[in-house]
Every structure is written in C-alpha cells, then in structure tokens.
C-alpha cells in the first residue's frame, strides 16, 4: 500500500452461534458480549485497547429506534469510546473503520454487527429497503423479489433449475430430490433460500506494526470497494450484478483474480452463480468453505462474517489470498468486495 497511509489487517474474528431463534433482547447484547470476550482473550487485549468502534444493524429489524445505542451495553460504560454506526450489514461498518485507520486517526478498531430477525417478519421487513414510490407500496417480500431475479436468469438461459439445485447439493441423487421439492417462490425452493438466522459477529482491525503485534499472521486488506446499482428493479437486469463486478474490479485492480478462498454473501442459490461470474472466479478458488450464507444467514452480520471467514483462512495458514463479498438491498443492489492477503504487496484500494 501507499507509504503515506498505514496498512490495515484483520487480526481477530468471532461470531455467535447460528440459530433459528434466540431468547435475548433485540439489541444483540447477549450475542455480542461472548464475541467480545473471545476477541479480548485471543488477542490479549481489553476494551481500552480499541481506538474505534463501529457497528451495523437495523432499527426496522430490531423494532426500536436507536437500537444500536442499547447494543453499546456490550462494550461497557468505561472507558469512554469513539463509536459510529451504519444502518446496514456490518461489512460496511468495517469499511468505515478501515478508512478511520487508513487516515491515521486510530490504530485499532472493533467492528460488529447483530440481528434478531426471528423477532419479526423478516421477509416483509426487508421490503422497506425497496424503492418507496413504486415497489414498497406493493409489499413484495424478499423471496418473491429473489424469485423474479432467478426467473430472469432462467429466461435468459444463464442457468437452469438443476444448476440452482447443484449449488449446495452433494451429488446427483440429492439434486433429483431437491428438484422434486415444492416451490417457495418459483423457481426457488427451500434449499435455494438462506434460512432466517439470529446472530452476531465481530472483527478486530489493526494498523501496521500493531497488527503484527496482535497476530502472528495478519490478514492484510489489500483492496476494498463498494458499488451500487439502481434500486429500480425494472431498470436493471436482475440476472447480473454490474455493481458486484465493478466493486471487484476496483478492489482487485491490476492484481490476479486467482484466489485460494472466496466467501460470497449469496442469500439465494442463483446469487452465488451471479457472483462467481461477476468476481471472475475460477475453479481453482474454494467458494464458501465456511458453508456460506445458505447455511446460516445472521442478518446484518452475515456480510461481516464473510470477511471474517476469509481472514481466518489466511490467519490459520490455509490460504495465501482470499476475496470476500458482502451484499445489501434487494437482488444484489449493493455490493462490497475486499481482497485479503498474507502479505501487503500488490494492493489496490
């Protein structure tokens, strides 16, 4: 990276269990506190060592205004903190924290996200993300919008229903069983749709020598970018994702598109097919070795988890280069892509 700005790395990652329902409050404290304790123990630090805190969540999902303020109870009242928040997946909170460190204001940051969709009607709540003039008044649920996108891909010949079933199937027999299952939102079946999952996740970022002090093998952020497509569903081809492709191009720059691991925030099976193409991934890359969002989808933490799992592959030595993706909005409207490496050479941001 540039000599004028500090290098930034992920040095720690923790997440809450992926469960269909929790019995705590919607402010996430019960899920976040164990994540913070694990990070403190792993890195031998405490909350006084964190220079900046940034979170991602949704007041609509929590059913209360300023829910992120209540979540600060997980941090503690002492010492006073430097804190910010984004009303979307915490991957975007990580972007803010990354900029904070790169600008030299702090040398450490803790990013966290949380969501308890089991407390409400998630598929309908997500309608609030859509265009408020033409789309939201029709109240299309999230699965129906995804079904429109999957249908667009079928009509364009980009994939078949068998291709969708094969995304998570282990063998041909499992594919046949899945094709016999009923539709949830044609052409999507239950296996094509990420489960409703309560959860939380947290990541610690650090600059330069501080990262090396905290972690034997930091996962350096060598590139990060996010791009947005129009919110007007009828104004774009839902079977592709130009913003994901543009974000990947900006994050990768002149670097190689060959990665050891890719963690993709695909909440529907067809989205994984779209993202694999948009990011230019080859068969050499292991895609979603964590199981991906189709195995567990903690809203507003799932995108951050993709960065965490990608970083973990580098920190534990199972990968040299990784790429992570996070999405927000209907039909992959907003996309963030980050590249990570065991070394800091060949960066773009």
Beta strands, then each sheet from edge to edge (+ up, - down):
strand 1: 8-15
strand 2: 53-56
strand 3: 83-86
strand 4: 108-115
strand 5: 183-185
strand 6: 188-189
strand 7: 199-207
strand 8: 219-228
strand 9: 261-263
strand 10: 286-287
strand 11: 321-328
strand 12: 334-341
sheet 1: 3+ 2+ 4+ 7- 1+ 8- 12+ 11- 9- 10-
sheet 2: 5+ 6-
end
